[in-house]
Each structure stands twice: as C-alpha cells, then as structure tokens.
Amino acid sequence: MQNPSLEIQIKTLPSSFGVYQYFDKEDKILYVGKAKNLKKRVASYFNKNHKNGKTRVLVKKIASVKHIVVDTETDALLLENNLIKKYQPRYNVMLKDDKTYPWICIKKERFPRIFLTRRVVKDGSEYFGPYTSVRITRALLDLIKELYPLRTCAFLLSEKNIENKKYKQCLEYHIGNCKAPCEGNQTEENYNKDIKAIKQIIKGDFKETLQAFKDLMFFYASEMKFEQAQKMKEKIDNLANYQAKSTVVNPMISNVDVFSIISDESYGYINFFKIMNGSIIQSHTSEIKKKLEETDKELLELAIVEIRQRFHSQSKEIYTPFKVDLGDEIKVTVPKLGDKKRIVELSLRNAKYYRQEQFKQLKMVDPDRHTNRIMAQLKKDLRLSAEPRHIECFDNSNIQGTHPVAACVVFKNGKPSKKDYRHFNIKTVEGPDDFASMEEVVYRRYKRLLDEEQSLPQLIVIDGGKGQLSSALKSLDALGLRHKIAIIGIAKRLEEIYFPNDAIPLYLDKKSESLKIIQQLRNEAHRFSIIHHRNKRSKTAIQTELEEIPGIGQQTIVTLLQHFRSTKRVLDAPFEDLVKIIGVSRATKLYNYYHTK
C-alpha cells in the first residue's frame, strides 16, 4: 500500500457492523459496501492479489475510506442500499430497472372508486402493489368489475348531493355495471361491504368471497330465482378460474417473500414471488450486472433489500435456495422438501426462463454482448488464460483403414468461419492409425500458419480422448507451441474433456453453453471430415471403374471427369459427345464397354 494516510485510516477502523465507502483522489465515490467487521473487510481488499482486473483497478484508485457504524446487520443492508441508489458508484452493481410500476388504488371518499394508477399520492387512499405487469393488474380489475358493480364516475357523492338528487343514473347503471349510489339506490354500508371483500381478493384471500357467492346462489335457487342464481354461479366460476391460475402452493403458506438467483460470468438474475394465502400475487425478475466478481450470496442479499423496498414488502419470512444474512428481524428459511421447496424451485425456473429470454433478445439486439458473455464463460469453464476468440477443432476419418483423411474447422467469436475450414489427406501414415494421423495434421496445420505468419488460435479442440490429445501435443512440442496455445480433447462417450498432463477429465454441465459450443465444434469437424472422406472414396471408385476399360488410360479418365463431372454422366453421354472429347477410337471402346455390360 503506497498511501500512508490510507493505511492509517484502515488500521483505525472499528471491528463492528457498518458501511464503508471508497473515494478516489478527487474525492469521488468509487464503491459502497457493508460489513459485519469493518476493519477486516476493508483490510482484505489490500491484503491479497485479486484475480479480477476491475478489482485491481479499484484498489489502485482508492485514496481514502469513510465509514458509518450501525447497530445491526439489517441497518447495514438498508444503508448500503440507500447509498448505492443515491450516489450510484461506478464499481457497485445496480438493479436494472427504469419502470414505474402500476398500483391498484382504492380512493379515500364516500363510495370509493377502484382504479389503476402509476402515481402514489399521499391523500389517505389505499394502494395495493406495485404490480410487475399492467396486463395482470387489468385482469384483476376486470375480475373485480365482474364480481362487484362499482361506480366509475368522479362525482362528489356527499349525503347532501344525493338527497338533493344532484346526479342522475348513467349508462353504467343501465348495463348493470353500477348500482347507482348517486341516486341512493345503494347504501354506503352495502357499498363498503363490497369494498371490504374486494380488498381480500386483492390480497389473495378468496375464501370468504367464494362462500358468500355460494350462499347467495343457493338462496336464489331455493327462491326459484334461477337467473340470479346463474349469475352467482358465473361469478363463482370466474373467481375460481382466477384463483386456479394464481394458486401454486399450499394455502397455509401466507405472507412470504420468495427469492432465487441464477447467474453467469457477467450477470445475475433474481426472481421474486410475493405469496399471500397460498397464491402468488406478485412476480418479478431483475437483472444485475456484476462489477467485481460478486458471489450469488452477495448479489441476492443486495437484491432482496432493494426489491423489498421497491415493492413495499413487510413480510417477516423469506424463502431462499441458500442461506443469506439479512439480520435478526427477518426469518430466512431454506426449504428442504414439500410445498416450500417446490415454490423455491418454481422461482428458480422463472429466473432461468427470464435469463434464456434475455439471451434470445440479446442475440437479436446486441450480438456483441452475447458473444462477449459466451467467450467469458468459455474462458472460465475451461480454465483458459485468454478468451478463445479463435478456436480450431480436428477430426480424423477412415473406414477399415482406407482413405484416411482429416478435417480442421475454425470458429471465430463463437461462430463457424467456413472460409477457414481445411481438409487433409494423410500422407505419412500407413493403415488405420488415428494417433499418428492426428499428429501429422496438427503439425502440418500449424507449421503452415507459422511459415505464413498467420494468426494462431487461442484454443485447439481434439475430437478424441487422451490418446489423440497426446499425439497432438507432440506436434505442438515440435513446433514450440506447447504453452502458447491452449488445447483440450473431448471424448464422445460421456463428453469428457481432457487437459494436457491431467488424467482426471472435466465434466461440464450438460446444459452449459460452453459444452454446447465444444459439441458444435466437434460435430462440425466430424461432418466436414466425413464429406471429404465420402468424396475421396467416390472419386477413387469412379477412377477404378474407368481404369478397368481396356485402352482407356489415366489421362483420358482425367479428361472425361473434368468434362462430365461424374461416372454416371460419362455412362449416359451420347456417342457423339464422347467422340468430341476423346476421339473416335477411345470413344468406341468406352461406349462398347458400358453398353455391352
């Protein structure tokens, strides 16, 4: 540490809960973090060598440290979150979100109106939300409208105005959407009873409302009022249908927040569920860009605090896939089985689906970012020192030792570069020896690249296990490229990935994008090699058949194939065309041979 003043600041930090802030020499805030032990946490930045480049740059820029001591870990979480939002330091992650979310407002007035709004006004009205989708919010309001006729007008329905008959029934009354409290056709007590039931529905509690409609349905049926009974049945069906769509867990699970996270090299994706009375009444997924190799635990802790503040959640219990530190005021549960476990798994699935959709959109909107992410993931998964922007893959092909050939396919930035594909005819190997063939083609390929001063790949993939990989390594050693190019082998049976001088293979997740890229390379090399092998066999078979004709030499065969392109066309060619190409004498021999056969 070069800055004596900074060293003194760190040594005098307290060993307690708190928030620390890093500033540069111009007193501009760089980073905000929380800690259980401020002294240990801050000192850790300067006591070790950081693998991440951004972390190293951050540490170099730190000129001073300021801190705020708090009583609890919860206070530290909240303070950290507020400072990040206020100052937006360059090296802190920020939740990606620029929306104003919709709310359901129950207006503070006589005969309250219920409507969707994006502005929360402190006028005593009740607000429910925020919701993550306008579509979901409108669906809920449409359900409420079907179940309970409420007024939509903005008239001042005071007792005096109603007594004086100031307002008249409007079209909404005549089509059955309102009971006309403006003319005294509905009492305030009856109206507020509906409002109370609506609040329960918004909170996810359908039980009382369903029972009330069932009681009314049976009452109307007993009174022979079948039309009214049918209307009640329709309302029960609508409510039950909405409930079926939203109920995914045990009804005993109530007032709980569920959080989960899926992450890759650059981003974290956090899903949030709000559960009331067994129903998911809110769902939201946020994207966080990593800055300093933050762990899933760090990202999830940050996101939980931010999302709960954003959605005004007061739940005292949270379900998560792993333990997080949120202080003593919130109960954190890591479910192991049953409905609680299933709801966390559902949250994880939502995060995965969101991530997949983001990738699909990214490919279309920002292909460069998608490529960067894939390259970073490959570098991490395959333990490479550099991103493999240029990859080459080799495959051998022969059938019962005949016509041995090989192929090299090239991927640049994760995509096939077909103009750089190369075929090889095996020249120095006799018989079916895949190991020797691999050694030959790898040597020939990179000897030529070196001679022509062309760029070398960052990664070589060998289609085969330890044997083929060892053969390829011999060629790299001979060319002095052993430690200049990374090389791996992939065995087909279990998709095992082998590294030089490591007997234990690596098994990547079957769904990982890194494995998919390697498989695509291997399959493309195999396809390209097979095509070359098939063409060579076909050409040899053609030449062998033509060579059997007495009086037809090698040069005549070449002339015929150059003109007609295939044996079949030679066979089908009219005698006159053959004469034009190879003369009367040879044309007669060829024509008579085929037509006699």
N, C-alpha and C positions, 0 to 999 in steps of 0.2 A: 504494500500500500504506500503510495508516494505522498499522500496528503496528510501531514501530521495533525492538522485540525480535525479532519475526518476520523482519524484513528482515535483521537481523544473523545470525540462525540460517541463513537461506538462503545468504547470502554466504560463510559459513564451512563449508558442506557440502563434502565431498570429491568429486572427479571420478572415482569408482570404482564398481564393482559394489556393489549394495546394495538394501536395502528401506527405504522411508520410510513414516512413519505421521503422519497429520494428527490433531490434537486440538483440541477447542473450548475456550472459556474456562473450562469446568467440568472440564477435563482428561478429557473423554470422547472415546474414539477415534472418528473420523469415517470414515477411509479408510486402506487399506494398499495400497501399490503397489511394484513392482520397477523397477529402472533399471540401464542399463549405465553411465550417468553421472548420479549422484545430483544433483549441482549443477544441471546443465542441465535435467533432468526436472522437478525441483521448481520451479525458476525459471520454467519455461514456463507453469505454472498462473497466474502473476501478471503475465506479460508480454504477454498478449493478451486480446482480448474474446471470450468464449465464447458461441457461439450457443445452446447448450443451457442451459435455465433451471436445471436441477439443478446443473450445474457452477458456474454463477454463485453459486447459494446456498451450495454447498460452500465456494467460495473465500472468501466473506464470513464464514463461520463459523470458518475456520481461525485459531486463536490461537497454536499452536506446532507445531513439526515435530521429530520424533525420527527417527533413522536407525540402521540396522545395516549395517555394511560386511561383505561376504563375498568369498570368493576367486574364485568363478566364477558365471556366469550360471545354471547349474544349481542352485547353492546358493541363489541369489536366488529362483528359481522355487519351490523347495521351502519356503523360509522364508516367502515371501509366502502360499503356500497354507495353511501351518500357522497363521499369524497370523490369516488371514481366518476359518478354521474355529474358532479359539479365541475370537476377540473378536466375530465377526460384525458388522463395522462397517456402518453404515446405507447408505453410498454404494458399497459393494462388491457385485459380483454374487456370488450363491451358487448352486451347482448344486442344482436342485430334486430332492431325494431323501430319503425318510424310511423306506426299506425296510431290512430285514435280509435279506441275500441268502442263498440256500441253498448249501451246500457238500456235497461227497461226502467222507466220512471213511473211511479205512482204519485201523481201530483197532489200536493197538500192543498185541498179545497173541499168544499161540500160536493158530494158525488164525484169522487176523484176520477180523473181520466188516466188511462194507461197507454203509454206510447214509447216508441224507440227514440233514443237521443244519443248524441256523441258528446254532449256537454253536461257536466255535473255542476249544478247550481246549488249553492247552499241556501235554500229557501225553505227548508223543513220538509221537502218532498223526500220520498223513499226511492232509493236507486238500487237496482239489482244488477250485478255484473262485476266487471265488464265481461262481455262475451267475445269469443275469438272470431265469430263469424256472423255477419249480418243475416245470412240465409237461415242459420239456426235460430237467431233471435226472432226473425219474422215468422218462422214456423211455429214458435212458441206463442207469439202474439195471435197468430191465426187460430191456434187451438183454443186460446182463451176466449177469443171472439165467438167461436162456435159454441163454447160451453156456457158463456155468460154474456147476455146482452148488456153492453155498457155504452154510455154516451161518448160521442167523439167531438161534440161542439165545445167551444171555449166560453160559453155564456156564464155569467155570474149567477149561479143558482142559489141565491140567498132566499131565506124564508119569505121576505117581503116581496121579492120579484116573482116568486112562484104564486104567492097569494094574490098578487095583482094581475096575474095572467099576462105577464110581460112577454113571454115566449110561447110559440105555438109548435105543435108536433111537426117534425120534419120528415123527409123521405125515409130516414133510418128507422123511424118508428113503424112506418107503414110496411117496410120489408122485413121487419122482425129483428133488427139489429140493436134496438134500443127500446126501453120500456117507458120512455118519455117522463123522466123525473121532473123535467122542466114545467110540466102541467100538473104535477102532483100525482101522476099515475103510479109512481113507485116511491115508497118511503125511504128516508135516509137510512133507517135501521136495516131494511131489507137490502139496500144497495151495498152497505158496508159489510153485510154478511157475505155477499158475493166477493167483495174485495178481499176479505179475510181468507176465503177459500182459494182465491187466485194467488195470494202470497204463498200459500202452502204448495201450490202446484209449481210456482217459480222456484221454490226451494227444493223441489224434487219429491215432496210428500203427496202422493196421490190417494192414499188410503181413505181419508175422510171424505174426499170429494166423490170417489167411486161409490162408497157406501151410501152417500146422500142421494146420488142419482139412482142407485138400485132401489132404494126405499121409495123414491118418487115413482119409478117405473112400476113397481108392484102396486102402489096405491092407485095410480091411474088405471092400471089393468083391472083392479078389483072394482073400480067405479065405472067400468066399461068405457073409459075414455082412451080408446086404443090409439088414436092419433097422437095424443100427448105421450102415451106410454112408448110409442115407437120413437118419438123424438128423444126421450130419455135414453132409450137403447142405443140410438145413434151416437149420443154424447158419450155413453159408456164405452162404446166401440172405439171412438176417436181417442179417448183418454187412454184406454188400454193399449191401443196401437202406438201412441206416442211413448207410453211407459215401456213397452216392449223394445222399442228402439234404443232407449236410454239405459235400461236396467241391464247391467252386465255382471254384477257381483251380488254377494249376499246382502239382502235388505237390512241386515243387522249392522252392516258397515256404514257408519254415518259420520259426516263432518270430518273427513280425512282428506289430506292432500297426498297425491302420489307423484313421485319424481323418478325419472330414469335418464340415463345418458348413454349415447353411442358416440364414439369419437374415432378420428383417424389422425394422420400426421399433422394436419393443419387446422381442423375444425372439431368442435364438439356440438352435438345435437341433443338438447334437453327437452324431454316431453313432460307435460304437467297435466294431471287429472284432478278435478275437484269432485269429490263424491259426497252426495247427500242422500240419506235414506236408501242406500243401495243403488243409486243412479249416478252415472257420470253426467254432471250438469255443465261441466266446462272441460275443454281440452285445448291445449296449446303447445306448440313446439317452437323452441327458439334455437338460433344458430349462434355459436360463439367462435370467433377466430382466435386461435392460440397465438400467444406472443412469445412466451418463454418456456416452452415445453411443459405447460401446466398439466398436472395429472387429472384423471377423471374426478377424483375426490375434490380437488381444488375447484375445478370448473363447476361441479354440481353444488358445492357449498355456496359459491358466488351466485349461481343461478337461482337457487332456492330462495335466498334472501330477496333478490331483485324481483322474481316473479310473484312471490307472496305480497310484496309491497305493491306491485303493479295491479294485481287483482284483488287487493284489499282482503286477503285471506286471514282469518282469525283462528283457523284450525289449530288445535293443540297437539295433533298427532300427524306424523308424516310417514309414509311408506317409501323405502328406497331399496335398490338392489344390493347396496353395501352400506356399511356404517359411515355416517358423516357427523361432523362436530358442529352442532348448532346451539350449544349452550344447554342449560338446565330447564329452560322454560318450555321447550318443545320436545315432545316424546318422539324419538326416531325408532321406527320398527323396521327390521329386515325380515320379511316373511320367509318362512321355510317351506310351508305347504298350504294346501287348501285354497279358499277363495282369495285370501290376501296375496298369496304367492301368484295366483293367476292374474290378478289385476296389475301387479308389477310387471309380469311378463307381457301383458297387453300393452302397457305403457312403453316397454322396450320395443315391441313390434311397431308401434306408432312412430317412435323415433327412427327406427330403421327405414320404414316406408318413406318418411319425410326426407331422410338422407338420400335414398335412392331417387326420389323425385327431383331433389336438388341437383344430383349428378346428371340426370337426363336433361334438365333445363340448362345446366352448365355447359354440356356438350354443344347445345344449340346456340346459346347466348355468348359464352366465354370459353371457347375451346382451349385457349392458352392456360387458363386457370385449371381446367380439368387435367390437362397434360402435366402441369406442374405438380398437381396433387398425386397423380399416378407415379410420376418419377420419384417424388419424395418417399412414397410408400414402398416402392421397389428398393430404394436405397436402404431404407430402414429394415425391411424384411430380409433382405439378402446380405446385410452387414457390409455394404459397399462403402468405399471412401468417397465416391462421387456418384451423382445421379447418372443412371445408364441411358443417356440420350441416344446413344448409338449402340445397338445390340446386334450380334450376328449369331446364327444358330446353324449347326452342321448335322447332317443325317446321311448315313450310308444306305445303299440299296443293292441287293443282288438276290437272285433266285437260284438255289442249288449251286452257288458258286459261279454262275455265268453272268457275264456282262456287269461286273461290279462298277458302280457309279456312286457319286456323292453330290450333295447339294448344299449350298450356303444361302440362307435367306437373311435379309437385313431389315431391321426395324429402326426407324428414326422417330424420336419423340412418341414412342408407343404405337406407331402405325407402320404398316408394310411399305418399304421403299423398293418397289418391284424392279426399277431400272438398275438396282444394285445387286439383284439376285445373280448367282453364278452356279453353273453346272461343272462337274469334274468327272472325267474318265480316269479311272485308276490305271496308272502306268507302271508302277514299280512292284506291285503286289501280285503274286500268283495264287489263285484259288480264293476260297471264301474266308478271308482274314479281316474281320471288321476292325480289329485293333490297329493293325498295320495300315489299313486303308484310311482310318481316321488320322493317324499320324502323318500320312502323306498329304492329305488335302489341307489340313491345318497349316502344315509347313508351307505348301505351295501358295496358299491364300495370303499369308502374312509376309512371306518373302517378297511376293509381288507388291503388296502395299508399301513395304519398306523401300523397295527399289524405286517405285514410282512416287515416293514421298507423299502418299495419300494418308488421310486421317485414319487412325486406328479406333476400334470400338472401345467403349468403357466396360463392356461385358460380353463374354462368349458363353453360349449355351450349347452343350454337347448332348445330343439325343442318345442317352445310354447311361449306364451306371459307372462304377468305379473303374472298370477296365478301360472303357472308351475315354474317360476323363484322364486317366494316367497316360494314355497314348497321346492325347492332345497336349498334355503338359510337356512331354518330351520335345515336341516341336517348338513350343514356346521357349523352353530352356535353350534349345539350339539357336534360336533367333535372339536370345537375350531379352525376351518379353515377359518372362515369368511373373515379375512383380509390377509390370506396367499395365497389364490388362487383367481384370477380374474374370474368373472362369468357373462355371458350375456344370454339373451333369444332372440330367433328370431321367430317372428310371421309370418306365411306363407302368409297371405293375401296381405300385402303391403311390405313384407320384412322389417318389423320394428325391430330395435334392441333395447332391453330394458336393462337398467343398474339397479343395486340394488338402492332402495330409490330414483329413478328418474322417475317421471310419464310421462315425455316427451321422446318419443323414438327418436333414431338416424336413419336417412335415409341416407345410403351410396349411392354414385353414382351407377346407375345400371350397369355401365361398369367397376367399380373399381375391382381390383384384390382381395382386401380384402373381398368384398361381395361375389365374386366367390368362395373363399376358404371356407367361412362360409356356403354358399349354398351347396358346395360339401360335407362338413361335415354333414349337416342336411340331405341331400339326401341319403348319405351312411348309416347313422344311421337308417333312415326310411326303407331303403331296407333290412338292416340286421335284423331289428326288424320284418318286415313282413315275412321274410323267416322263422324265428323261430316260429312265430305265426302260419304260414301255416303248418309247420311240426308238431307242437303240436296238432293242430286240426285234422290233418290227422291221427296221431298216436291214438288220442282219438277215432276217428271214427272207426278205424280198431279194436281197443280193444272192443268197444261197440258191433260191429257186431259179433265178435267171442264169446263174453260173452253170446250172445243170444242162443247159441247152447247148448242144454241140455247135461250134462255130461262132458262139457269142462270147466275146472277151470282156475284160474289166472295163475298158474304155467305152465300149458300146453300152454296157449296163449304166454307167455314169451318164452318158448322153441321153439314154431313154428316161432315166429317173429325173434328170434335170428338166426334161420337156414335159413328161406326163405326170410326174409327182408321185405316182403310186403304181404298184404292180397291176392292180385292177384296171387302171386306165390303159396300161400297156396291153392287157388282155383284151379289152373292149375296143381298142383303137382299130379303125378301118385299115386294110392293107395299104391303101394309097398313102395314108398318113405315115405309116411305118416306113414306106419307101422314101418319102421326103426327108425323114430324119436319119435313117441308117443305110439307105441304098437298097436295091432290088435283092441282091444275094442274101444279105443278112435278114432283111425283112421277110423273105420267103421262108428261111429256116425258122425264124421266130413264129411266124404265123402258122406254119405247118405243124410245129411242135405243140402249140397250145390247142389248135383245132383238131389235131389227131388225138390228143389226150381227151 
